[in-house]
Amino acid sequence: MRGQPAETRRRILAAAGKLFYAHGVRAVGVDTIAAEAGLTKRTLYHHYASKDALIAAYLQARDEPVLAALIDAASSNAGGIVAQIEGLYLSLGEQTSNPRWHGCPFARAVSELREAENDEVRVIAGRHKHAFEQWLEDRLAAADVEQPAQLAQQLMVLLDGAITQLLIHRDPSYASAAAAAATVLVRQRLPA
């Protein structure tokens, strides 16, 4: 059947995505993914030549949905740029009550794998992070803030730090603290 290989790849990727995000890319074996997908390990390897290839496909599949969620979190606030940036960070605090939230899949995958093991993971993660940083920079530039590229970089560092603290502590006050710091940074750069 013509659609069967695409459906099989989708099942494998869905199983890998669920397991990798919940347990980590190193902790989950190919046997577990194949069983979750209801397939043999041989079938999995027919569609993905290696676990590294599957990890890369998992991250590529997460790229657009995660980017869209971040953009939506910032854009959903009706206020100006300060309110939008604040909303981005506060939306993270809402994630802490969800037991299925395990932080940033990109940062987690990079931290689990040494560069020599899978450089492609670092490249995919870097591309994802850069895409959101570029979106922030464009948004900040449209609001006429000073040095939008530098500010976007600062906000990214603050964002990833907040995600880490929220993942460790599951305490939404870390999102509030990050939101407060981010709004100070943005207000300092607004035109007089």
Stockholm file with secondary structure:
# STOCKHOLM 1.0

chainA/1-192         MRGQPAETRRRILAAAGKLFYAHGVRAVGVDTIAAEAGLTKRTLYHHYASKDALIAAYLQARDEPVLAALIDAASSNAGGIVAQIEGLYLSLGEQTSNPRWHGCPFARAVSELREAENDEVRVIAGRHKHAFEQWLEDRLAAADVEQPAQLAQQLMVLLDGAITQLLIHRDPSYASAAAAAATVLVRQRLPA
#=GR chainA/1-192 SS CCSHHHHHHHHHHHHHHHHHHHHCTTTSCHHHHHHHHTSCHHHHHHHSSSHHHHHHHHHHHHHHHHHHHHHHHHHTCCSCHHHHHHHHHHHHHHHTTCTTCCSCHHHHHHHHSCTTTCHHHHHHHHHHHHHHHHHHHHHHHHTTCSSHHHHHHHHHHHHHHHHHHHHHHCCTHHHHHHHHHHHHHHHHHSCC
#=GC SS_cons         CCSHHHHHHHHHHHHHHHHHHHHCTTTSCHHHHHHHHTSCHHHHHHHSSSHHHHHHHHHHHHHHHHHHHHHHHHHTCCSCHHHHHHHHHHHHHHHTTCTTCCSCHHHHHHHHSCTTTCHHHHHHHHHHHHHHHHHHHHHHHHTTCSSHHHHHHHHHHHHHHHHHHHHHHCCTHHHHHHHHHHHHHHHHHSCC
//
